[in-house]
Amino acid sequence: MRQITYTMMIVSALVLSMLCAGCSEEAPQEVKDCYRLLRVKQQDYTVNRKLFTKLDSKSIVSVRPWVGGRLAKICVDEGAHVKKGQPLFIIDHAPYLSAVEAAKAQVATARAAVSSAHLNLEGKEQLYTQKMVGEFDLRRARHTHEEALSQLEAAQAELETARVNLDYATVRSPIDGVIDMIEYREGDLIDPSGKLFTLLVDNSYLNAYTIVSEQMISELMRDFKCKSLSDLVKKLPPVTFYSSWGYKLPQQGRIDAISGHVEFMIGATFMSASFYNPDKRVRSGTNGYMIIPYMMHDVIVIPQEAAVDIHGKHLVYKVVNGKAVATEVTILPYNDGNDYVVTSGLKSGDVIIAEGAGFVEDGIAVTEKKGGEPV
C-alpha cells in the first residue's frame, strides 16, 4: 500500500513539473512583413502627356520633268546634298536647240515683213495726201502693217517658248536639300506626264503630326483655362520630340494648329507642331512621340509599384494601426512610367506601402523595412 502511494506521488510530481515547464515558455509572437513605407504629401509635379507622332519636312518637293526627251545625264548621286539652282538632270538638248534656232529665223522673217509693211504704209500715206490713192488703199496698207507686227510678236513668243523649253531641258534644284532615290537612269526616255525624277527634301524645319482624343483636348482646355482652340494653341508650352530609338531633338517645338474637325470613326482630331532641326539628324518620315508638359500644384504622387491594377481599379495599401488596408484610388490616365498622380483616395499624411503592392494581402501586419524612406 505504501509503495503504491509513493509511486502515485512520483507520477504527480512529474506531471506537475511538465505543466510548470509549459507555463514558463513565451507565447508565440505575431509575424510581421517588412515593407518600404511612404508618407504621402502634396507637391508640385510636372505631368507629361505623350503623343505619338510622325515627322514631315516643311520643304519637300517633287522633281518632275517639264519637257520630254532622252535623259542625257544624271548630275547628282542619290542621297546627295544639293543647293538651289544646281543642275540635277540633263535632257538631250539637241531638239530644243534646233527649236530655238528655228524660232530665231521666224523672228527675223517677221521683222523683215514689218519693215516692208512700214515702208509701204509710209508711201501710201504720202500718196494719200497728194490724193493719188484712195482711203481704201491707205486702210489696207495700215492693216498689212498691223498684221506684220502681230506676226512678229507671235514669232518672238515662239522664240521665248523655245528658250524656256531649252532651259527646262536642264532640271535644276528648286531648293537646298537632299536627293531621294532617283527613278530614272541615263538613256531613259522622259515623258513630262510620267513619273517624277525624285523627291528633294530639306529637313531643316519639320512638322510633327499627331492624333489627339477629344477627352485630351477637353483636359488641355481645362488645365490651361482656354475657351477656344486658337486660345489653347497660344497657351500650350513648348513641346519636346523623341524619336522611336530614343534620340531627343535638341530644339523644342511649338504647337502650330489643332484641327477643328473630329474624325467620326476614331473620335479624335489632329494636332501639328513645328521643330527646328539644325543638325538634320532626324528626317522626314521619322516616327516618335512628343511631350506636352503641364505643371500641377499640390497633388499627391506615388510610385507605380505602390499600386496594383485589379480589373481597371487601382488599389494601394494604407498602413493603419500597423496593418495593411486596401484602399481604392483614382489616378491620372497618363504617367511618366515611374509615378502615378493620385486624384482621389489618399490625403496628405497617409502612410502607404511603397513597394510590391501586388504581393500584399489586405489585413496583414506590416513593419517598416530598415533603410526605407522615413515616414
C-alpha positions in Angstrom: 0.0 0.0 0.0 2.8 2.4 0.9 4.6 1.5 -2.4 1.5 2.4 -4.5 1.1 5.7 -2.7 4.7 6.5 -3.2 4.5 5.7 -6.9 1.5 7.9 -7.4 3.3 10.8 -5.7 6.2 10.4 -8.1 3.9 10.5 -11.2 2.0 13.5 -9.9 5.3 15.4 -9.4 6.4 14.6 -12.9 3.1 15.8 -14.4 3.2 19.0 -12.3 6.8 19.7 -13.4 5.8 19.3 -17.1 2.9 21.7 -16.7 5.1 24.2 -15.0 7.7 24.0 -17.8 5.0 24.6 -20.4 3.8 27.7 -18.5 7.3 29.1 -18.4 7.6 29.2 -22.3 6.7 32.5 -24.0 3.5 32.8 -26.2 4.3 32.8 -30.0 4.8 36.3 -31.4 2.8 37.6 -34.5 4.9 37.6 -37.7 5.1 41.0 -39.4 6.0 41.6 -43.1 8.6 44.3 -43.8 8.0 46.8 -46.5 9.3 50.2 -47.5 6.7 52.8 -46.3 5.9 56.2 -47.7 4.0 59.1 -46.0 2.3 60.8 -48.9 2.3 64.6 -49.2 1.1 67.2 -51.6 3.7 68.6 -54.0 4.2 70.3 -57.4 4.6 67.9 -60.2 5.0 68.1 -63.9 2.7 65.9 -65.9 3.9 64.9 -69.3 1.3 63.9 -71.9 2.9 61.7 -74.5 1.6 61.9 -78.1 2.8 59.5 -80.8 3.7 61.4 -83.9 5.3 61.3 -87.3 7.6 64.0 -88.7 7.2 65.6 -92.1 9.5 68.1 -93.8 8.2 71.6 -94.3 10.1 71.6 -97.6 9.6 68.5 -99.7 9.5 69.0 -103.4 8.6 66.6 -106.2 11.1 67.0 -109.0 9.3 66.4 -112.3 10.4 66.9 -116.0 8.7 69.8 -117.8 9.8 68.6 -121.2 10.3 65.2 -122.8 13.3 63.5 -124.4 16.2 61.3 -123.8 17.9 61.6 -120.3 21.4 62.5 -121.3 23.0 62.9 -117.9 22.3 62.5 -114.2 24.4 65.1 -112.4 23.9 64.1 -108.8 24.0 60.9 -106.6 21.1 59.6 -104.6 21.3 61.0 -101.1 23.5 63.9 -102.1 23.1 67.4 -100.6 22.4 69.9 -103.3 22.0 73.7 -103.5 19.2 75.7 -105.0 19.8 76.1 -108.8 22.2 73.3 -109.0 21.8 71.1 -112.2 20.3 67.7 -111.3 19.4 66.1 -114.7 20.1 67.0 -118.3 17.6 66.0 -121.1 19.1 65.9 -124.6 19.4 69.5 -125.7 19.6 68.9 -129.5 15.9 69.1 -130.4 15.4 72.2 -128.2 18.5 74.0 -129.6 17.0 73.4 -133.1 13.7 74.8 -132.0 15.5 77.9 -130.7 17.3 78.4 -134.0 14.1 77.9 -136.0 12.3 80.4 -133.8 15.1 83.0 -134.3 14.7 82.6 -138.1 10.9 83.2 -137.8 11.6 86.3 -135.8 14.0 87.6 -138.4 11.5 86.9 -141.2 8.7 88.6 -139.2 10.9 91.7 -138.6 11.6 91.9 -142.4 7.9 91.8 -143.1 7.3 94.5 -140.6 9.9 96.7 -142.2 8.4 96.2 -145.6 4.9 96.9 -144.4 6.1 100.0 -142.6 7.7 101.4 -145.8 4.6 100.5 -147.8 2.4 102.4 -145.3 4.6 105.5 -145.4 4.3 105.5 -149.2 0.6 105.2 -149.1 0.2 108.0 -146.6 2.2 110.4 -148.8 0.2 109.4 -151.9 -3.0 109.8 -150.0 -2.0 113.4 -149.0 -1.4 114.0 -152.7 -4.8 112.5 -153.5 -3.1 109.9 -155.7 -4.6 106.9 -153.9 -7.9 106.5 -152.1 -8.7 105.9 -148.5 -9.3 102.2 -149.1 -5.6 101.7 -150.2 -4.4 103.6 -147.2 -6.5 101.4 -144.8 -5.3 98.2 -146.5 -1.7 99.3 -146.0 -2.3 100.0 -142.3 -3.9 96.6 -141.9 -0.9 94.9 -143.6 1.4 96.8 -141.2 -0.6 95.7 -138.1 -0.7 92.1 -139.3 3.1 92.1 -139.7 3.5 93.5 -136.2 1.3 90.7 -134.8 3.3 88.1 -136.7 6.5 89.5 -135.2 5.0 89.3 -131.7 4.0 85.7 -132.3 7.4 84.8 -133.6 9.0 86.4 -130.6 6.7 84.4 -128.3 7.7 81.2 -130.1 11.3 82.1 -129.6 10.8 82.7 -125.9 8.9 79.4 -125.6 11.8 77.6 -127.3 14.3 79.2 -125.0 12.2 78.2 -121.9 12.0 74.6 -123.1 15.7 74.6 -123.7 16.2 75.8 -120.2 13.8 73.2 -118.9 15.9 70.5 -120.5 18.3 71.1 -117.6 16.5 70.2 -114.5 17.7 72.3 -111.6 17.2 72.1 -107.8 14.4 74.3 -106.6 15.6 74.3 -103.0 18.5 73.4 -100.8 18.0 69.8 -99.8 18.8 66.1 -100.0 18.1 64.0 -103.1 15.9 61.0 -102.6 16.0 57.8 -104.7 16.2 58.5 -108.5 13.5 56.9 -110.6 15.3 57.1 -114.0 18.6 56.1 -115.4 20.7 57.7 -118.2 19.3 56.9 -121.6 15.7 56.6 -120.4 13.0 58.3 -122.4 11.5 61.1 -120.3 7.7 61.8 -120.6 6.5 65.0 -118.8 3.3 63.2 -117.9 5.1 60.2 -116.5 6.7 59.5 -113.1 8.7 62.1 -111.2 12.5 62.2 -111.2 12.9 62.1 -107.5 12.0 63.9 -104.2 14.0 66.8 -102.8 13.8 67.2 -99.1 15.1 70.0 -96.8 14.9 68.7 -93.2 15.9 72.0 -91.5 12.3 72.5 -90.4 10.0 69.7 -89.6 6.3 69.4 -88.8 5.1 66.8 -86.3 1.5 65.4 -86.9 -0.4 63.6 -84.2 -3.9 62.4 -83.3 -5.4 63.7 -80.1 -8.6 62.4 -78.4 -11.5 64.6 -77.7 -11.0 63.8 -74.0 -7.4 65.1 -74.0 -8.4 68.2 -75.9 -11.0 68.8 -73.2 -8.5 68.2 -70.4 -5.9 70.6 -72.0 -8.5 73.3 -72.4 -9.4 72.8 -68.7 -5.8 72.7 -67.5 -4.8 75.8 -69.4 -8.1 77.6 -68.9 -8.9 78.1 -72.5 -12.3 78.8 -74.2 -11.3 78.1 -77.8 -8.8 76.0 -79.7 -7.0 79.1 -81.0 -6.5 80.3 -77.4 -5.2 76.8 -76.5 -2.6 76.9 -79.3 -1.3 80.2 -77.9 -1.1 78.9 -74.3 0.4 75.5 -74.8 4.0 75.3 -73.7 7.0 74.3 -75.8 7.0 70.6 -76.7 9.9 68.1 -77.0 10.3 65.4 -79.6 11.8 61.9 -79.0 12.5 59.5 -81.9 11.4 55.9 -81.7 15.0 55.0 -80.9 15.3 57.5 -78.1 17.0 60.5 -79.8 15.9 63.8 -78.4 15.6 66.8 -80.7 17.9 69.5 -79.2 15.4 72.3 -80.1 11.9 72.3 -78.6 9.0 72.9 -80.8 5.7 74.7 -80.7 2.1 73.6 -81.3 1.0 75.3 -84.5 -2.5 74.1 -85.1 -5.4 72.0 -83.9 -7.9 70.8 -86.4 -11.5 71.9 -85.9 -12.7 68.7 -87.4 -13.2 65.5 -85.4 -12.8 62.2 -87.3 -16.0 60.3 -86.8 -14.5 56.8 -86.9 -11.9 57.4 -84.3 -13.4 60.2 -82.2 -10.2 62.3 -82.4 -8.7 65.3 -84.0 -5.4 66.3 -85.5 -2.6 68.4 -84.0 0.6 69.7 -85.5 3.8 71.1 -84.1 6.9 72.6 -85.8 10.5 71.9 -84.9 13.8 73.4 -86.0 16.3 70.7 -86.8 19.7 72.2 -87.2 21.8 69.0 -87.3 19.3 67.2 -89.5 19.8 64.0 -87.6 16.1 63.2 -87.9 14.4 63.2 -91.2 11.1 63.5 -92.8 9.1 60.3 -92.1 10.7 59.7 -88.7 8.4 58.2 -86.1 8.4 59.0 -82.4 6.5 60.9 -79.8 6.3 64.5 -78.4 5.8 65.5 -74.8 3.4 68.3 -73.7 4.3 69.3 -70.1 1.9 70.6 -67.6 2.8 71.8 -64.1 0.3 70.6 -61.4 0.2 72.1 -57.9 -0.5 70.4 -54.6 -1.0 66.9 -55.9 -0.2 63.5 -54.4 2.3 61.5 -56.3 3.1 57.8 -55.5 5.5 55.3 -57.1 3.8 52.9 -59.6 5.0 49.9 -57.6 2.8 51.2 -54.7 -0.4 50.5 -56.7 -1.9 47.4 -58.2 -4.4 47.3 -61.1 -7.3 44.9 -60.5 -9.8 44.8 -63.3 -9.3 48.5 -64.1 -9.3 49.6 -60.5 -6.2 50.8 -58.7 -5.5 49.8 -55.1 -2.9 50.9 -52.6 -2.3 49.6 -49.1 -2.5 52.2 -46.4 -0.9 51.3 -43.1 -3.5 51.8 -40.3 -2.6 50.6 -36.7 0.2 48.5 -38.1 -2.0 46.6 -40.6 -2.3 46.9 -44.4 -5.7 48.3 -45.5 -6.6 48.0 -49.2 -7.7 51.4 -50.5 -9.1 52.2 -53.9 -7.5 55.3 -55.6 -8.1 57.3 -58.8 -5.1 58.2 -60.9 -4.5 60.3 -64.0 -4.7 58.2 -67.1 -1.2 59.3 -68.3 2.1 59.0 -66.5 5.9 59.0 -66.9 6.4 55.3 -66.4 7.6 55.7 -62.8 4.9 57.5 -60.8 1.2 58.0 -60.6 -0.7 61.2 -59.8 -3.5 60.3 -57.4 -6.6 62.4 -57.8 -8.7 60.8 -55.0 -8.5 58.1 -52.3 -5.5 59.5 -50.4 -4.8 62.6 -48.4 -1.6 64.2 -47.2 -0.2 62.4 -44.2 -1.4 58.9 -45.1 1.2 56.1 -44.8 1.2 53.6 -47.6 3.2 50.5 -48.6 5.5 51.9 -51.3 6.6 48.7 -53.0 5.4 45.3 -54.1 1.7 46.2 -53.9 0.8 43.1 -56.0 2.1 40.8 -53.2 0.4 42.5 -50.3 -2.6 40.9 -48.6 -5.3 43.0 -47.0 -5.1 43.0 -43.2 -1.6 41.7 -42.8 0.6 43.1 -40.1 3.3 45.5 -41.5 6.5 46.8 -40.2 8.8 49.3 -41.9 11.8 47.9 -43.7 15.1 49.3 -42.3 16.7 51.7 -44.6 13.5 52.7 -46.2 12.2 56.3 -46.7 11.3 57.7 -43.3 7.6 58.1 -42.6 
